[in-house]
Amino acid sequence: MGEDVRLRAVVELAQGMAAAHTPRESWRAAALGTCRALSGSFAALSVWERDMGRLRVLVNAGQRVHGEEEFPENEAYPVHQFPEITEFLHEHWAGGGEPHAWVETA
């Protein structure tokens, strides 16, 4: 039963992204779909700007705190603040591959 729920959530995430007409709609669909799939109340989707050494937030979705923008223009964090991501990326690149996605739960 639990696997059916998770599979349904992944299918809904893919359908939401496929129905998006703009990059922003796609980002929102990905974040909201992930939020639902993980039974969370909030999700953010970020892109790693490798040359700048930072994660730039594309969208904050779900229950945002007061003043938090859905599509922030200047919200970014140094990637070294997230050692679990840095370690994951290093492990994959050391093996010759490149990461395609990362999900962090709290």
C-alpha positions in Angstrom: 0.0 0.0 0.0 2.7 2.5 1.0 4.6 1.8 -2.3 1.4 2.5 -4.3 1.1 5.9 -2.6 4.7 6.8 -3.4 4.4 5.6 -6.9 1.2 7.6 -7.4 3.0 10.7 -6.0 5.9 10.3 -8.5 3.5 9.9 -11.4 1.6 13.0 -10.3 4.9 14.9 -10.0 5.8 13.9 -13.6 2.3 14.8 -14.8 2.5 18.2 -13.1 5.9 18.9 -14.7 4.7 17.7 -18.1 1.7 20.1 -18.0 3.9 23.1 -17.1 4.2 25.8 -19.8 7.1 27.8 -18.4 10.3 27.0 -16.4 8.8 28.6 -13.3 5.6 26.4 -13.6 7.9 23.4 -14.0 9.9 24.3 -10.9 6.7 24.8 -8.9 5.3 21.5 -10.0 8.6 19.7 -9.1 8.7 21.2 -5.7 5.1 20.7 -4.9 5.1 17.2 -6.2 8.2 16.3 -4.1 6.5 17.9 -1.1 3.4 15.7 -1.5 5.5 12.6 -2.3 7.4 13.0 1.0 4.3 14.1 3.0 6.0 17.4 3.7 4.6 20.9 4.1 7.4 22.8 2.3 9.9 22.1 -0.4 12.5 24.3 -2.2 14.1 23.6 -5.5 17.6 24.9 -6.0 20.2 24.8 -8.8 23.9 24.4 -8.1 25.9 27.2 -9.6 29.1 25.3 -9.6 31.3 28.2 -10.8 30.0 30.3 -8.0 30.1 27.5 -5.4 26.5 28.1 -4.3 23.0 26.7 -4.4 20.5 29.3 -5.9 16.9 28.8 -4.9 14.6 28.6 -7.9 11.3 28.2 -6.0 10.0 27.9 -2.5 6.7 25.9 -2.5 4.2 24.9 0.1 3.9 26.6 3.5 6.3 29.5 3.3 7.3 31.7 6.3 6.2 35.4 6.3 8.3 37.3 3.8 9.6 34.3 2.0 9.2 34.7 -1.8 7.8 31.9 -4.0 10.3 32.7 -6.8 13.2 34.5 -5.0 15.5 36.6 -7.2 18.5 36.6 -4.9 18.2 33.6 -2.5 21.4 31.6 -2.5 23.6 29.6 -0.1 27.2 28.6 -0.2 27.3 24.9 -1.0 29.8 24.2 1.8 27.0 24.9 4.2 25.5 21.6 3.1 28.3 19.0 3.7 25.9 16.1 2.9 25.4 17.5 -0.6 29.1 18.2 -1.1 30.0 14.7 0.0 27.3 13.2 -2.3 28.5 15.3 -5.3 32.1 14.4 -4.7 31.4 10.7 -4.5 29.5 10.7 -7.8 32.0 12.9 -9.6 34.9 10.8 -8.4 33.3 7.9 -10.1 33.0 9.8 -13.4 29.3 10.6 -13.3 27.4 13.7 -12.7 24.5 14.1 -10.2 21.1 14.7 -11.7 19.0 15.3 -8.5 19.2 15.7 -4.8 16.5 15.5 -2.1 17.2 16.7 1.4 14.6 15.9 4.1 14.4 17.5 7.5 
